[in-house]
Amino acid sequence: MTEKQKTSLKIQNIVATTSLGKDVPLTKLAKTVPNTEYNPEQFPGLVLRVKEPKSAVLVFSSGNLVCTGTKSIAQVKLVIEQVIKTLKKINVKVTEKPKITVQNIVASGNINMSLNLNVLALELENTEYEPEQFPGLVYKLVEPNATFLLFSNGKLVCTGTKNNQQLKDSMEQLIKTLKEAKGKSK
């Protein structure tokens, strides 16, 4: 019987996309709404900052949105609703409920075990480790698709998952792999 590895994981950022199915006049939006940045010569999208929940939304003239900075799907939905209300002020009426697609979840946490990154760089496939450049080891999981940034004190950042189940599965796979590598290096 194996003891369950104590881990903590906290979602730091969710990147989600949706389409409103309506064109958005970005110049009009920039002139009418505060908390916007629009420089079409540099970037085709408008940045709309939302105070609560704190996030930023890229708004494109096609009606496509990219939402970043939220920490849950519920927050993503709130932000999209706020953007739709804001667009009503400039006579862009969104009639269909937008389908939200999570593109990436960034989570940070601790696996509560110290890691020998030099050994892991040798034992594991799909790693990048250059301690002179950066103190973390990059480890890429193939299934589920996730990328970890591992530190010797057991702290980590996970990116690339698209839902909570993938995040949970990738953490379980990571722990299993780390335990196997630790077993080999003894």
C-alpha positions, 0 to 999 in steps of 0.5 A: 500500500502506497501513501498518497503524495501530499500536493497542493495546486492552485489555478493562477490563470485560465486562457479561454476563447469564444466568438460572439458571432457579431462584428465589433467596431473596435475604434468606436469601442475604444472611444466609448469605453474606459479601460481599453487599449487599441493600437491597430498599427501594432496589434489588430485586437483591442485590450479591454481590462475588467476590474472584477474579476480582474482580467483582460480580454482581447477583442477582435473586430470579427467578434472573437474574444480571448480572455486571460487572468481569470482563475475559474470557468465561472469567472470566465463566464462573468467576464464574457457577460460583462463584455457583452453588456459593454458592447450593448452600449455601442449597439452590438447586440449579442443574441446567442450565448457564446460557447467558451473554449478553455485553451490553457490552464496555468496552475502552481503548487507544491509536491512536498518532496525535494527534487534532484533536477540533475538526476531528473534531467538524465532519467526523464525524457522530454526535459530541458534543464540549464541551471546556469540560465534558469533554476527550473527544469522543464518537463513535458508530459505527452499524455495528458498534454502538460508542461511542468516547470519543476524546482528542487524545493518541490514547487512547480508550475503546470501549463497546457491542460484544458480542464480540471480533470486533465490537470489532476491526471497530469499531476498524478502522472507527474508524481508517479514518474517522479517516484519511479525516477527516485526509485531508480536513482537510489 
